[in-house]
Amino acid sequence: MSEGHRLNPGKVKQLLDKLCREMGLCSLPDDVVEKLIFNPPSDIEGFVEFVFSGEGLDAKFRGPLYRQVKDRVAELFANSD
C-alpha cells in the first residue's frame, strides 16, 4: 500500500458503517478498520480490494456486490478534498 489518500476519517467510518448496514460487510477486523480509517489505500480499487480481503472475500470476482461497494467508495473519493 502506498502512503494513503487524504480521506476524512469520519467519512471513512461512516462509509464502513454503511457497507455493514446495507451490504452485510460487517466482519472487518479492528486492525483493517483502523488502517482504512487512518491510512487508506490511495485509490478506489485498492480500497475496495482491502475491504474484500478483510472480509475474506475474493475481490477478483467483479460481481454485483463488488460494483456496489466500488460505487460507494468512489463517492467517498469524489467527495474528499
Biopython code that builds the backbone (N, CA, C, O; Angstrom):
import numpy as np
from Bio.PDB.StructureBuilder import StructureBuilder

atoms = [
    (1, "MET", "N", (0.839, -1.180, 0.000)),
    (1, "MET", "CA", (0.000, 0.000, 0.000)),
    (1, "MET", "C", (0.881, 1.239, 0.000)),
    (1, "MET", "O", (1.978, 1.246, 0.559)),
    (2, "SER", "N", (0.396, 2.241, -0.613)),
    (2, "SER", "CA", (1.134, 3.485, -0.615)),
    (2, "SER", "C", (0.819, 4.272, 0.643)),
    (2, "SER", "O", (0.142, 3.776, 1.544)),
    (3, "GLU", "N", (1.315, 5.505, 0.702)),
    (3, "GLU", "CA", (1.164, 6.303, 1.913)),
    (3, "GLU", "C", (-0.283, 6.645, 2.235)),
    (3, "GLU", "O", (-0.562, 7.073, 3.356)),
    (4, "GLY", "N", (-1.200, 6.479, 1.318)),
    (4, "GLY", "CA", (-2.611, 6.698, 1.602)),
    (4, "GLY", "C", (-3.139, 7.992, 1.025)),
    (4, "GLY", "O", (-2.392, 8.944, 0.800)),
    (5, "HIS", "N", (-4.408, 8.009, 0.797)),
    (5, "HIS", "CA", (-5.126, 9.160, 0.251)),
    (5, "HIS", "C", (-5.697, 9.934, 1.422)),
    (5, "HIS", "O", (-6.087, 9.333, 2.423)),
    (6, "ARG", "N", (-5.755, 11.245, 1.321)),
    (6, "ARG", "CA", (-6.278, 12.061, 2.414)),
    (6, "ARG", "C", (-7.796, 12.011, 2.409)),
    (6, "ARG", "O", (-8.460, 12.878, 1.842)),
    (7, "LEU", "N", (-8.318, 11.008, 3.033)),
    (7, "LEU", "CA", (-9.755, 10.886, 3.195)),
    (7, "LEU", "C", (-10.092, 11.280, 4.617)),
    (7, "LEU", "O", (-9.314, 11.029, 5.538)),
    (8, "ASN", "N", (-11.236, 11.890, 4.799)),
    (8, "ASN", "CA", (-11.695, 12.278, 6.122)),
    (8, "ASN", "C", (-11.982, 11.018, 6.935)),
    (8, "ASN", "O", (-12.827, 10.216, 6.537)),
    (9, "PRO", "N", (-11.299, 10.825, 8.061)),
    (9, "PRO", "CA", (-11.510, 9.604, 8.855)),
    (9, "PRO", "C", (-12.969, 9.391, 9.268)),
    (9, "PRO", "O", (-13.451, 8.259, 9.288)),
    (10, "GLY", "N", (-13.669, 10.478, 9.595)),
    (10, "GLY", "CA", (-15.075, 10.347, 9.971)),
    (10, "GLY", "C", (-15.932, 9.846, 8.821)),
    (10, "GLY", "O", (-16.848, 9.048, 9.018)),
    (11, "LYS", "N", (-15.627, 10.318, 7.618)),
    (11, "LYS", "CA", (-16.386, 9.876, 6.443)),
    (11, "LYS", "C", (-16.061, 8.431, 6.086)),
    (11, "LYS", "O", (-16.931, 7.694, 5.622)),
    (12, "VAL", "N", (-14.814, 8.024, 6.301)),
    (12, "VAL", "CA", (-14.461, 6.622, 6.064)),
    (12, "VAL", "C", (-15.235, 5.738, 7.030)),
    (12, "VAL", "O", (-15.771, 4.703, 6.634)),
    (13, "LYS", "N", (-15.295, 6.138, 8.291)),
    (13, "LYS", "CA", (-16.039, 5.368, 9.309)),
    (13, "LYS", "C", (-17.512, 5.281, 8.921)),
    (13, "LYS", "O", (-18.124, 4.220, 9.044)),
    (14, "GLN", "N", (-18.087, 6.392, 8.454)),
    (14, "GLN", "CA", (-19.486, 6.381, 8.010)),
    (14, "GLN", "C", (-19.676, 5.421, 6.838)),
    (14, "GLN", "O", (-20.669, 4.697, 6.775)),
    (15, "LEU", "N", (-18.719, 5.420, 5.913)),
    (15, "LEU", "CA", (-18.800, 4.509, 4.778)),
    (15, "LEU", "C", (-18.760, 3.058, 5.251)),
    (15, "LEU", "O", (-19.559, 2.238, 4.798)),
    (16, "LEU", "N", (-17.845, 2.736, 6.150)),
    (16, "LEU", "CA", (-17.743, 1.363, 6.642)),
    (16, "LEU", "C", (-19.023, 0.955, 7.364)),
    (16, "LEU", "O", (-19.469, -0.185, 7.228)),
    (17, "ASP", "N", (-19.618, 1.864, 8.127)),
    (17, "ASP", "CA", (-20.897, 1.582, 8.784)),
    (17, "ASP", "C", (-21.988, 1.315, 7.745)),
    (17, "ASP", "O", (-22.809, 0.414, 7.916)),
    (18, "LYS", "N", (-21.990, 2.103, 6.672)),
    (18, "LYS", "CA", (-22.974, 1.940, 5.604)),
    (18, "LYS", "C", (-22.772, 0.603, 4.888)),
    (18, "LYS", "O", (-23.746, -0.080, 4.571)),
    (19, "LEU", "N", (-21.521, 0.225, 4.632)),
    (19, "LEU", "CA", (-21.243, -1.064, 3.985)),
    (19, "LEU", "C", (-21.740, -2.210, 4.848)),
    (19, "LEU", "O", (-22.203, -3.227, 4.331)),
    (20, "CYS", "N", (-21.647, -2.050, 6.153)),
    (20, "CYS", "CA", (-22.149, -3.075, 7.067)),
    (20, "CYS", "C", (-23.678, -3.129, 7.021)),
    (20, "CYS", "O", (-24.260, -4.193, 6.808)),
    (21, "ARG", "N", (-24.318, -1.988, 7.221)),
    (21, "ARG", "CA", (-25.785, -1.931, 7.272)),
    (21, "ARG", "C", (-26.438, -2.352, 5.954)),
    (21, "ARG", "O", (-27.386, -3.137, 5.944)),
    (22, "GLU", "N", (-25.923, -1.827, 4.850)),
    (22, "GLU", "CA", (-26.589, -2.016, 3.566)),
    (22, "GLU", "C", (-26.139, -3.258, 2.808)),
    (22, "GLU", "O", (-26.898, -3.801, 2.005)),
    (23, "MET", "N", (-24.904, -3.717, 3.056)),
    (23, "MET", "CA", (-24.372, -4.806, 2.240)),
    (23, "MET", "C", (-23.893, -6.000, 3.057)),
    (23, "MET", "O", (-23.427, -6.992, 2.496)),
    (24, "GLY", "N", (-24.006, -5.907, 4.374)),
    (24, "GLY", "CA", (-23.628, -7.032, 5.218)),
    (24, "GLY", "C", (-22.133, -7.230, 5.391)),
    (24, "GLY", "O", (-21.696, -8.293, 5.832)),
    (25, "LEU", "N", (-21.341, -6.216, 5.049)),
    (25, "LEU", "CA", (-19.891, -6.329, 5.194)),
    (25, "LEU", "C", (-19.510, -5.836, 6.595)),
    (25, "LEU", "O", (-19.041, -4.712, 6.775)),
    (26, "CYS", "N", (-19.726, -6.712, 7.575)),
    (26, "CYS", "CA", (-19.594, -6.333, 8.984)),
    (26, "CYS", "C", (-18.492, -7.082, 9.716)),
    (26, "CYS", "O", (-18.383, -6.975, 10.938)),
    (27, "SER", "N", (-17.675, -7.836, 8.999)),
    (27, "SER", "CA", (-16.693, -8.706, 9.650)),
    (27, "SER", "C", (-15.261, -8.203, 9.563)),
    (27, "SER", "O", (-14.324, -8.973, 9.771)),
    (28, "LEU", "N", (-15.078, -6.920, 9.256)),
    (28, "LEU", "CA", (-13.714, -6.407, 9.155)),
    (28, "LEU", "C", (-13.041, -6.420, 10.523)),
    (28, "LEU", "O", (-13.599, -5.908, 11.493)),
    (29, "PRO", "N", (-11.849, -7.000, 10.604)),
    (29, "PRO", "CA", (-11.110, -6.971, 11.863)),
    (29, "PRO", "C", (-10.746, -5.528, 12.247)),
    (29, "PRO", "O", (-10.627, -4.659, 11.383)),
    (30, "ASP", "N", (-10.574, -5.290, 13.530)),
    (30, "ASP", "CA", (-10.277, -3.944, 14.025)),
    (30, "ASP", "C", (-9.052, -3.328, 13.357)),
    (30, "ASP", "O", (-9.046, -2.132, 13.065)),
    (31, "ASP", "N", (-8.003, -4.138, 13.109)),
    (31, "ASP", "CA", (-6.793, -3.579, 12.504)),
    (31, "ASP", "C", (-7.039, -3.140, 11.064)),
    (31, "ASP", "O", (-6.432, -2.174, 10.601)),
    (32, "VAL", "N", (-7.917, -3.833, 10.358)),
    (32, "VAL", "CA", (-8.265, -3.442, 8.986)),
    (32, "VAL", "C", (-9.079, -2.149, 9.011)),
    (32, "VAL", "O", (-8.847, -1.248, 8.205)),
    (33, "VAL", "N", (-10.028, -2.064, 9.933)),
    (33, "VAL", "CA", (-10.830, -0.846, 10.073)),
    (33, "VAL", "C", (-9.923, 0.339, 10.374)),
    (33, "VAL", "O", (-10.065, 1.405, 9.775)),
    (34, "GLU", "N", (-8.990, 0.151, 11.303)),
    (34, "GLU", "CA", (-8.060, 1.234, 11.671)),
    (34, "GLU", "C", (-7.225, 1.669, 10.469)),
    (34, "GLU", "O", (-7.035, 2.864, 10.243)),
    (35, "LYS", "N", (-6.733, 0.713, 9.709)),
    (35, "LYS", "CA", (-5.934, 1.023, 8.514)),
    (35, "LYS", "C", (-6.770, 1.800, 7.492)),
    (35, "LYS", "O", (-6.300, 2.787, 6.926)),
    (36, "LEU", "N", (-7.990, 1.362, 7.261)),
    (36, "LEU", "CA", (-8.846, 2.044, 6.290)),
    (36, "LEU", "C", (-9.188, 3.464, 6.734)),
    (36, "LEU", "O", (-9.278, 4.372, 5.908)),
    (37, "ILE", "N", (-9.376, 3.649, 8.023)),
    (37, "ILE", "CA", (-9.737, 4.970, 8.523)),
    (37, "ILE", "C", (-8.543, 5.922, 8.523)),
    (37, "ILE", "O", (-8.661, 7.065, 8.082)),
    (38, "PHE", "N", (-7.400, 5.458, 9.013)),
    (38, "PHE", "CA", (-6.277, 6.374, 9.242)),
    (38, "PHE", "C", (-5.186, 6.348, 8.176)),
    (38, "PHE", "O", (-4.400, 7.291, 8.082)),
    (39, "ASN", "N", (-5.123, 5.294, 7.376)),
    (39, "ASN", "CA", (-4.115, 5.214, 6.317)),
    (39, "ASN", "C", (-4.670, 4.387, 5.153)),
    (39, "ASN", "O", (-4.154, 3.316, 4.835)),
    (40, "PRO", "N", (-5.732, 4.907, 4.525)),
    (40, "PRO", "CA", (-6.404, 4.128, 3.485)),
    (40, "PRO", "C", (-5.570, 3.997, 2.219)),
    (40, "PRO", "O", (-4.677, 4.807, 1.967)),
    (41, "PRO", "N", (-5.865, 2.975, 1.427)),
    (41, "PRO", "CA", (-5.234, 2.875, 0.116)),
    (41, "PRO", "C", (-5.500, 4.152, -0.680)),
    (41, "PRO", "O", (-6.503, 4.831, -0.462)),
    (42, "SER", "N", (-4.611, 4.464, -1.584)),
    (42, "SER", "CA", (-4.673, 5.748, -2.283)),
    (42, "SER", "C", (-5.590, 5.761, -3.499)),
    (42, "SER", "O", (-5.738, 6.795, -4.151)),
    (43, "ASP", "N", (-6.205, 4.629, -3.810)),
    (43, "ASP", "CA", (-7.096, 4.591, -4.964)),
    (43, "ASP", "C", (-8.327, 3.749, -4.646)),
    (43, "ASP", "O", (-8.343, 2.967, -3.695)),
    (44, "ILE", "N", (-9.342, 3.930, -5.460)),
    (44, "ILE", "CA", (-10.632, 3.268, -5.234)),
    (44, "ILE", "C", (-10.495, 1.755, -5.269)),
    (44, "ILE", "O", (-10.968, 1.063, -4.368)),
    (45, "GLU", "N", (-9.845, 1.240, -6.315)),
    (45, "GLU", "CA", (-9.685, -0.216, -6.453)),
    (45, "GLU", "C", (-8.966, -0.807, -5.238)),
    (45, "GLU", "O", (-9.372, -1.842, -4.711)),
    (46, "GLY", "N", (-7.900, -0.144, -4.802)),
    (46, "GLY", "CA", (-7.151, -0.628, -3.650)),
    (46, "GLY", "C", (-7.989, -0.646, -2.386)),
    (46, "GLY", "O", (-7.896, -1.578, -1.587)),
    (47, "PHE", "N", (-8.810, 0.383, -2.201)),
    (47, "PHE", "CA", (-9.686, 0.463, -1.034)),
    (47, "PHE", "C", (-10.685, -0.694, -1.049)),
    (47, "PHE", "O", (-10.876, -1.375, -0.041)),
    (48, "VAL", "N", (-11.320, -0.907, -2.206)),
    (48, "VAL", "CA", (-12.316, -1.982, -2.328)),
    (48, "VAL", "C", (-11.659, -3.334, -2.095)),
    (48, "VAL", "O", (-12.206, -4.175, -1.382)),
    (49, "GLU", "N", (-10.498, -3.547, -2.687)),
    (49, "GLU", "CA", (-9.809, -4.829, -2.517)),
    (49, "GLU", "C", (-9.417, -5.053, -1.059)),
    (49, "GLU", "O", (-9.463, -6.182, -0.571)),
    (50, "PHE", "N", (-9.034, -3.985, -0.363)),
    (50, "PHE", "CA", (-8.681, -4.103, 1.051)),
    (50, "PHE", "C", (-9.904, -4.492, 1.875)),
    (50, "PHE", "O", (-9.808, -5.323, 2.778)),
    (51, "VAL", "N", (-11.054, -3.893, 1.566)),
    (51, "VAL", "CA", (-12.308, -4.253, 2.253)),
    (51, "VAL", "C", (-12.633, -5.722, 1.992)),
    (51, "VAL", "O", (-12.917, -6.473, 2.925)),
    (52, "PHE", "N", (-12.590, -6.127, 0.727)),
    (52, "PHE", "CA", (-12.924, -7.511, 0.389)),
    (52, "PHE", "C", (-11.962, -8.486, 1.061)),
    (52, "PHE", "O", (-12.393, -9.501, 1.609)),
    (53, "SER", "N", (-10.681, -8.192, 1.024)),
    (53, "SER", "CA", (-9.691, -9.056, 1.667)),
    (53, "SER", "C", (-9.962, -9.168, 3.162)),
    (53, "SER", "O", (-9.911, -10.261, 3.727)),
    (54, "GLY", "N", (-10.251, -8.041, 3.800)),
    (54, "GLY", "CA", (-10.548, -8.038, 5.222)),
    (54, "GLY", "C", (-11.788, -8.845, 5.565)),
    (54, "GLY", "O", (-11.892, -9.404, 6.656)),
    (55, "GLU", "N", (-12.722, -8.904, 4.634)),
    (55, "GLU", "CA", (-13.951, -9.680, 4.826)),
    (55, "GLU", "C", (-13.769, -11.149, 4.447)),
    (55, "GLU", "O", (-14.669, -11.963, 4.652)),
    (56, "GLY", "N", (-12.597, -11.486, 3.890)),
    (56, "GLY", "CA", (-12.359, -12.859, 3.459)),
    (56, "GLY", "C", (-13.008, -13.175, 2.119)),
    (56, "GLY", "O", (-13.262, -14.337, 1.805)),
    (57, "LEU", "N", (-13.275, -12.138, 1.331)),
    (57, "LEU", "CA", (-13.899, -12.309, 0.022)),
    (57, "LEU", "C", (-12.864, -12.124, -1.082)),
    (57, "LEU", "O", (-11.833, -11.481, -0.882)),
    (58, "ASP", "N", (-13.151, -12.690, -2.242)),
    (58, "ASP", "CA", (-12.255, -12.588, -3.387)),
    (58, "ASP", "C", (-12.624, -11.356, -4.216)),
    (58, "ASP", "O", (-13.663, -11.338, -4.875)),
    (59, "ALA", "N", (-11.783, -10.343, -4.184)),
    (59, "ALA", "CA", (-12.044, -9.111, -4.924)),
    (59, "ALA", "C", (-11.873, -9.307, -6.427)),
    (59, "ALA", "O", (-12.281, -8.449, -7.209)),
    (60, "LYS", "N", (-11.279, -10.420, -6.841)),
    (60, "LYS", "CA", (-11.102, -10.672, -8.269)),
    (60, "LYS", "C", (-12.440, -10.968, -8.945)),
    (60, "LYS", "O", (-12.594, -10.786, -10.153)),
    (61, "PHE", "N", (-13.409, -11.429, -8.140)),
    (61, "PHE", "CA", (-14.750, -11.665, -8.664)),
    (61, "PHE", "C", (-15.483, -10.335, -8.693)),
    (61, "PHE", "O", (-15.824, -9.790, -7.644)),
    (62, "ARG", "N", (-15.724, -9.817, -9.873)),
    (62, "ARG", "CA", (-16.300, -8.480, -10.040)),
    (62, "ARG", "C", (-17.822, -8.558, -10.200)),
    (62, "ARG", "O", (-18.379, -8.067, -11.182)),
    (63, "GLY", "N", (-18.473, -9.173, -9.236)),
    (63, "GLY", "CA", (-19.921, -9.323, -9.280)),
    (63, "GLY", "C", (-20.650, -8.092, -8.776)),
    (63, "GLY", "O", (-20.041, -7.044, -8.559)),
    (64, "PRO", "N", (-21.963, -8.222, -8.589)),
    (64, "PRO", "CA", (-22.782, -7.086, -8.166)),
    (64, "PRO", "C", (-22.332, -6.461, -6.837)),
    (64, "PRO", "O", (-22.334, -5.238, -6.701)),
    (65, "LEU", "N", (-21.952, -7.279, -5.872)),
    (65, "LEU", "CA", (-21.516, -6.734, -4.584)),
    (65, "LEU", "C", (-20.264, -5.881, -4.760)),
    (65, "LEU", "O", (-20.166, -4.795, -4.188)),
    (66, "TYR", "N", (-19.320, -6.361, -5.540)),
    (66, "TYR", "CA", (-18.099, -5.600, -5.793)),
    (66, "TYR", "C", (-18.444, -4.242, -6.406)),
    (66, "TYR", "O", (-17.923, -3.212, -5.980)),
    (67, "ARG", "N", (-19.315, -4.248, -7.397)),
    (67, "ARG", "CA", (-19.689, -2.990, -8.062)),
    (67, "ARG", "C", (-20.406, -2.038, -7.100)),
    (67, "ARG", "O", (-20.186, -0.828, -7.153)),
    (68, "GLN", "N", (-21.252, -2.569, -6.230)),
    (68, "GLN", "CA", (-21.950, -1.728, -5.255)),
    (68, "GLN", "C", (-20.966, -1.089, -4.283)),
    (68, "GLN", "O", (-21.059, 0.101, -3.985)),
    (69, "VAL", "N", (-20.032, -1.882, -3.798)),
    (69, "VAL", "CA", (-19.025, -1.357, -2.864)),
    (69, "VAL", "C", (-18.163, -0.328, -3.585)),
    (69, "VAL", "O", (-17.880, 0.740, -3.041)),
    (70, "LYS", "N", (-17.750, -0.644, -4.800)),
    (70, "LYS", "CA", (-16.905, 0.284, -5.558)),
    (70, "LYS", "C", (-17.627, 1.617, -5.781)),
    (70, "LYS", "O", (-17.007, 2.677, -5.690)),
    (71, "ASP", "N", (-18.920, 1.572, -6.069)),
    (71, "ASP", "CA", (-19.686, 2.813, -6.259)),
    (71, "ASP", "C", (-19.677, 3.657, -4.983)),
    (71, "ASP", "O", (-19.505, 4.874, -5.051)),
    (72, "ARG", "N", (-19.860, 3.024, -3.824)),
    (72, "ARG", "CA", (-19.867, 3.755, -2.548)),
    (72, "ARG", "C", (-18.481, 4.348, -2.259)),
    (72, "ARG", "O", (-18.364, 5.487, -1.807)),
    (73, "VAL", "N", (-17.450, 3.570, -2.524)),
    (73, "VAL", "CA", (-16.085, 4.041, -2.288)),
    (73, "VAL", "C", (-15.750, 5.186, -3.248)),
    (73, "VAL", "O", (-15.102, 6.157, -2.859)),
    (74, "ALA", "N", (-16.191, 5.068, -4.491)),
    (74, "ALA", "CA", (-15.945, 6.130, -5.477)),
    (74, "ALA", "C", (-16.590, 7.439, -5.013)),
    (74, "ALA", "O", (-16.009, 8.509, -5.200)),
    (75, "GLU", "N", (-17.779, 7.370, -4.413)),
    (75, "GLU", "CA", (-18.425, 8.567, -3.874)),
    (75, "GLU", "C", (-17.563, 9.198, -2.799)),
    (75, "GLU", "O", (-17.411, 10.419, -2.757)),
    (76, "LEU", "N", (-16.997, 8.377, -1.931)),
    (76, "LEU", "CA", (-16.134, 8.876, -0.860)),
    (76, "LEU", "C", (-14.922, 9.596, -1.447)),
    (76, "LEU", "O", (-14.581, 10.699, -1.019)),
    (77, "PHE", "N", (-14.277, 8.972, -2.421)),
    (77, "PHE", "CA", (-13.096, 9.583, -3.036)),
    (77, "PHE", "C", (-13.467, 10.878, -3.765)),
    (77, "PHE", "O", (-12.726, 11.860, -3.713)),
    (78, "ALA", "N", (-14.616, 10.872, -4.441)),
    (78, "ALA", "CA", (-15.032, 12.062, -5.186)),
    (78, "ALA", "C", (-15.328, 13.238, -4.251)),
    (78, "ALA", "O", (-15.156, 14.396, -4.630)),
    (79, "ASN", "N", (-15.767, 12.938, -3.043)),
    (79, "ASN", "CA", (-16.131, 13.991, -2.090)),
    (79, "ASN", "C", (-15.009, 14.340, -1.123)),
    (79, "ASN", "O", (-15.215, 15.104, -0.180)),
    (80, "SER", "N", (-13.819, 13.782, -1.351)),
    (80, "SER", "CA", (-12.681, 14.112, -0.483)),
    (80, "SER", "C", (-11.911, 15.267, -1.101)),
    (80, "SER", "O", (-11.774, 15.352, -2.322)),
    (81, "ASP", "N", (-11.422, 16.132, -0.274)),
    (81, "ASP", "CA", (-10.655, 17.302, -0.764)),
    (81, "ASP", "C", (-9.236, 17.235, -0.304)),
    (81, "ASP", "O", (-8.444, 18.124, -0.615)),
]
sb = StructureBuilder()
sb.init_structure("model")
sb.init_model(0)
sb.init_chain("A")
sb.init_seg("    ")
for serial, (resi, resn, name, xyz) in enumerate(atoms, 1):
    if name == "N":
        sb.init_residue(resn, " ", resi, " ")
    sb.init_atom(name, np.array(xyz, "f"), 0.0, 1.0, " ", f" {name:<3s}", serial, name[0])
structure = sb.get_structure()
